[in-house]
């Protein structure tokens, strides 16, 4: 084989290879052969009622780059599904999926997996790239609350709480107007001679969403209470995490 022919053959091979790789470069996806991640469970209204035929969407929340602040979140839709007659849903997406949500909270938003059912967020802040199965996600916001308030003040003090009974005829249900005319629906109680208030009633949560970094428990609830209505209006909001699964909890408040 002559030297000129060898050089020509090598040139042809190099040209063909360069054309092949350049033509495939745009189509090559490094995540094409990544492992499948499966997120599945049941969407329930309460312990006995599944939510059937509900369109559900799994997204990945992530911070934009460069990061400006926690409010600059984007989303990638990872998968969609419709619940069956038992409320069962199942999502599948590729591991890493180019952008990985971190397992951290922001100020008001968080990165990670988020599931939406209709217009509502069912869970958020779930870690990505992790198989999650047998999730039990309840959407109801009603719960039975056993409330115990220990007072360090005197008899006949009035206590106001921002979780009123659902039953408007309940003796601890009250509505009050502030100086600006805004209506406040509250739990109201009068301290007894032993300075302790114990009440069991049905109330409604403000937020039924589950948070993955809390072992799939409901998110924190904002709770506000004080002695006297004026003090209640100026009281600071505190955090409380309902522990019942999914509809009961015992809450103890101490006011010194």
Secondary structure, DSSP 8 states (H G I E B T S, - for coil): --HHHHHHHHHHHHHHHHHHHHHHHTT--TTTTS-EEEEEEEEESSSS-B--S-EEEEEEEEE-SS---TT-EEEEEEEEEE--TT-EEEEEEESS-SS---S-B-SS-B-EEEEEETTEEEEEEE-SSS-EEEEEEE---EEEEEEEEEESS-TT-EEEES---SSTTSTTEEEEE-TT--EEEEEEEE--TTSEEEEEEEEE-S---EEGGGTTEE--EEE-EEESHHHHHT---EEE---SSSSEEEEEEEE-
